[in-house]
Amino acid sequence: MNAITVTDTRTLVALDVDGTLVDDGRVPPGTVDALDLARAAGHHIVLATGRSLVGLLPVATRLGLVDGWGVCSNGAVTVRLDRSAPSGYDVVEGRTFDPAEVIQRALDLAPGVRIAAEEVGWGWKTSRPFEPGELNGQQKLVTLDDLTARPATRIVLAALGIRRYTDALHATGVTVTPMGPDWADIAGRGVNKAVALDGIRQHLRIPPERTVAVGDGVNDLPMLAWAGRSVAMGHAPAIVRSAADETTGTITDGGVLPVLASLVPAVDSSLSPLAAQIATAEASAPGSVALRVWHGAGTDLSRCEAWALKDGRWTRHAPIPSGVGATMRAIETAALEAGLPYPRGDEGRRRAQWRSVTGDGPAGFELPLSDV
């Protein structure tokens, strides 16, 4: 894989969760550091998962992705992750459909089918109990009338061999995604990960060719076809691997790591995470860089970002994830470790020449990494 050069623009990196970033609940070593470096290079990391929002939020937190975009429920729900929001997120779009016809068709084909209707941000309304772990979030038993009373973002149908009824269910005007022989996810017509991701891409004004997608499941096929560069995990089924431009290692091998590494400039592997992220931001920025920080309630930093001077204007380039919770002195030390000496004060003073910034937070300061 060829590394992205510093002259390239930012990239939208769409990552499946289960089987790509998470292995049976375990995050492979090095994954969070690799995600942090990709973000420090200015790339937009977007989790795109079949999980519901309730299932996405805890894994996003574990991965350090508490700000940014997310696609849930195989494209039915688009969210903006925002740690300053009361719930930690804002639902940007929920793509709903009338589930009545497909539910009736499922009951005709498989009378014992278990049905669940997604309640975004909470859990599921169900016709019968599902086993713990089968669904993300809470469950509430309801009547069939309750399940069909209003539009839904997603319906789950679970019955022995229900995959063989995919065409008959699809004929009711919905999107059917078999997640195994006995399980089918149902969404509105034309709803998939690619549709949701392209809405985010357009909002961020990223060219189609500057998109990367990594996944391992049949539900990732639309996303892989959409991406400018598509990568299948090594353990993915043959149909998924044949649909992708590249195949990387398995989840056990940490297959997503070389993909993320190919998107960032090379930095000294002996650097601390904070120093490595600062070095990555400086190397990938389109112009001179200043590190901007904002305090929380105490001396620790609530935000740390790299800003770049481009066409005579300072613009936000990338977050420095490891700067959150650090101190201004730690930022100075990490910049020096990265080989980026900053301007000092007047002769005889050894402290860094921080300067105030206004209009973007309660207590902002910036440290230029040059004399600009």
Order of alpha helices (4+ residues) and beta strands (2+ residues): beta-alpha-beta-alpha-beta-beta-beta-alpha-beta-beta-beta-alpha-beta-alpha-beta-beta-alpha-beta-alpha-beta-alpha-beta-alpha-alpha-beta-beta-beta-alpha-beta-beta
